[in-house]
Amino acid sequence: MPYANMKDVQLYYEVYGEGEPIVFTHGASWDHQQWRPQVEHFSQGYKVIVWDVRGHGKSSLPAGEVHSNELVRDLVYLLEYLEIEQAHLCGLSMGGHISLQVAIQYPERVKSLILIGTPYTNTYNWFEKLFVPINRFSSRLIPMRLLAKIQARTLSTFNKDNKAYILDVVPAMKLNDWVRLWSAVSRMESGDRLAEVKCPTLIVQGDHDQMIKRQQADLARQLANASLITIKNAHHATNLDNATDVNEAIGLHVKEYN
């Protein structure tokens, strides 16, 4: 199996196709298999890279506290390992925020961004300032199988196949690993550096995704070169709920900025 070996972590990845590179980064508690519809579609004309963020899927997680910037450096290291100077970065939720942070810290590495259901802050309003710390604490008390059932029930409305995937991938993570990872992810903040993002950015919002919707229009306004589209019949698992429309939107964006 292909791994990029860093000093402290092994990162699992897969590469498909040839051409302009697109790197897809999954959401928290999921893995690279989230992007199956995109791999099948885009590998016909692009080099498609999917990977497991540290602590997810087949990637390892060192002991100790997890820092969100480690997730960012992992993606940059993967690009270096694969000898990719610049790529389109596409991510959902956590994966989008990691991609956004790469564009802020390593702008020369990013040709464009596709941010699907992506938060840029965890302190957007009074609700998040109150709820996110509570959610962070309660993550210690919820078994992974129960978390999987909650996610599956919420995110399988538009694509029934999401249920089997979520019920398989989420419980595969150890609770202690999840708690450490979620502590880092739920502290990621990019609001004070959005002005530094100059690359073309496509923001993709599922029409039924209330989890992140409140931030999307604001993110589009603050980024210098961004457009916002809404995908019909889609929740937070937007790329799985309506893969056809998401693939079309990504394809048009990447083609424009190749």
Secondary structure, 3 states (H helix, E strand, C coil): CCEEECCCCEEEEEEECCCCEEEEECCCCCCHHHHHHHHHHHCCCCEEEEECCCCCCCCCCCCCCCCHHHHHHHHHHHHHHCCCCCEEEEEECHHHHHHHHHHHHCHHHEEEEEEECCCCCCCCCHHHHHHHHHHHHHCCCCCHHHHHHHHHHHCCCCCCHHHHHHHHHHHHCCHHHHHHHHHHHCCCCCHHHHHHCCCCEEEEEECCCCCCHHHHHHHHHHCCCEEEEEECCCCCCHHHHCHHHHHHHHHHHHHHCC
